[in-house]
Amino acid sequence: MMETTTPLPTPDAAPARVDVCAAAPDPHPRPDGRDRYTISEVVLHTGLTAHTLRWYERIGLLPDVDRSHTGQRRYSNRDLDWLAFVGKLRLTGMPVADMVRYAELVRLGEHTFDERRELLASTRRDVLRRIDELQDTLAVLDHKINFYAGAPEAPDRG
């Protein structure tokens, strides 16, 4: 996640920390200000289905999607950044309920930083445990592969 700082109007105040929620600084298909994407364009860009995008909106994981005068969804670069971050959270195995809670905390504002940090730290601990389990599993697979590589060939059946 990327954070930026924005100076407050008073010179003695500390800068405000704004959670941008970008997964990575990937270039956007369009520059800010011209970043209105249809649902089908977002499907192509993200690999998500239209059904998944509508579901994310319904459960509060992707709130406040802009609409055209005809009611068509219009996604922004900020929405693409958020979806990229949600994709990373999905890869961690974070439950959807926790992702929705995280999204709610982001909407509630800066005073939720501690709770957001703890939610992400807990997820990080889970990921590290899974990595350890996968490394153990990999060692077992390597052992089996090496065993079979050294096994004598079975005779041809005739």
C-alpha positions in Angstrom: 0.0 0.0 0.0 1.3 3.4 -0.9 0.8 6.4 1.4 1.3 10.0 0.5 1.5 13.1 2.8 -0.4 16.3 2.3 0.7 19.4 4.2 -1.9 20.9 6.5 -2.6 24.7 6.2 -0.9 25.6 9.5 3.0 25.6 9.4 3.4 24.0 12.8 1.1 21.0 12.1 2.4 17.6 11.1 1.5 16.5 7.5 -1.7 14.5 7.1 -1.2 10.9 6.0 -3.6 9.9 3.2 -4.0 6.2 2.6 -4.0 5.9 -1.2 -4.5 2.1 -1.1 -2.5 1.3 -4.2 -0.9 -2.1 -4.5 1.8 -1.0 -6.9 2.7 2.1 -9.0 1.5 0.4 -12.2 0.7 2.9 -14.9 -3.0 3.6 -15.5 -4.5 3.2 -19.0 -5.6 6.8 -18.9 -4.3 9.9 -17.1 -6.2 11.3 -14.1 -9.0 13.6 -15.2 -9.7 11.4 -18.2 -10.0 8.2 -16.2 -13.6 7.1 -16.7 -13.8 3.4 -17.4 -16.8 1.3 -18.2 -17.3 -2.0 -16.4 -16.2 -3.9 -19.5 -12.9 -1.9 -19.6 -12.3 -2.6 -15.9 -13.0 -6.3 -16.6 -10.3 -6.3 -19.3 -7.8 -4.3 -17.2 -8.3 -6.3 -14.0 -9.3 -9.8 -15.0 -12.2 -9.6 -12.7 -15.7 -10.4 -13.9 -18.5 -7.9 -14.2 -20.4 -10.0 -11.7 -17.5 -9.8 -9.2 -17.3 -6.0 -9.6 -21.0 -5.6 -9.0 -20.7 -7.9 -6.0 -17.8 -5.9 -4.5 -19.9 -2.8 -4.8 -23.0 -4.5 -3.2 -21.0 -5.7 -0.2 -19.2 -2.4 0.4 -15.8 -3.5 -0.8 -15.9 -1.0 -3.7 -18.3 1.8 -2.6 -19.2 5.0 -4.3 -18.6 4.0 -7.9 -19.4 7.0 -10.0 -22.3 6.7 -12.4 -23.0 8.4 -15.7 -26.3 10.3 -16.3 -27.7 7.0 -17.7 -26.7 5.0 -14.6 -23.7 3.3 -16.2 -20.8 2.7 -13.7 -17.8 4.9 -14.4 -14.6 3.7 -12.6 -11.6 5.9 -11.9 -7.9 5.3 -11.6 -8.4 5.4 -7.9 -10.9 2.5 -8.2 -8.3 0.6 -10.3 -5.7 1.1 -7.5 -8.2 -0.1 -4.9 -9.0 -3.2 -6.9 -5.3 -3.9 -7.3 -4.9 -3.7 -3.5 -8.0 -5.9 -3.0 -6.5 -8.4 -5.4 -3.3 -8.5 -3.2 -5.5 -9.0 -0.1 -7.3 -11.9 -1.8 -3.9 -13.5 -2.5 -3.1 -13.4 1.2 -6.2 -15.4 1.9 -7.8 -12.6 3.9 -11.5 -13.4 4.5 -13.9 -11.2 2.5 -15.5 -10.0 5.8 -12.0 -8.7 6.9 -11.5 -7.0 3.5 -14.9 -5.3 3.9 -14.0 -4.3 7.4 -10.8 -2.8 6.1 -12.7 -0.9 3.4 -15.0 0.5 6.1 -12.1 1.6 8.2 -10.6 3.4 5.2 -13.9 5.3 4.7 -14.0 6.2 8.4 -10.8 8.1 8.2 -7.4 8.6 9.7 -8.4 7.8 13.3 -8.6 4.1 12.2 -5.0 3.8 11.2 -4.2 1.6 14.3 -7.0 -0.8 13.6 -6.1 -1.0 9.9 -2.5 -1.6 10.8 -3.4 -4.4 13.2 -5.7 -6.0 10.6 -2.9 -6.0 8.0 -0.3 -7.2 10.6 -2.5 -10.1 11.5 -2.9 -11.0 7.8 0.9 -10.7 7.4 1.4 -13.2 10.3 -1.0 -15.6 8.6 0.9 -15.2 5.3 4.2 -16.0 7.0 2.7 -19.1 8.6 1.5 -20.2 5.1 4.9 -19.5 3.6 6.5 -21.8 6.2 4.0 -24.5 5.5 4.6 -24.2 1.8 8.4 -24.4 2.3 7.9 -27.6 4.3 5.7 -29.0 1.6 8.2 -28.0 -1.1 10.9 -29.8 0.8 8.8 -33.0 0.8 8.1 -32.6 -2.9 11.8 -32.1 -3.6 12.6 -35.2 -1.6 10.1 -37.3 -3.5 11.3 -35.9 -6.9 14.9 -36.8 -6.0 13.8 -40.2 -4.9 12.1 -40.9 -8.2 15.0 -39.5 -10.2 17.3 -42.0 -8.6 14.9 -45.0 -8.9 15.8 -47.7 -11.4 13.7 -47.8 -14.5 10.9 -50.3 -14.6 11.5 -53.1 -17.1 9.5 -53.0 -20.3 6.5 -55.3 -20.4 6.5 -57.5 -23.3 
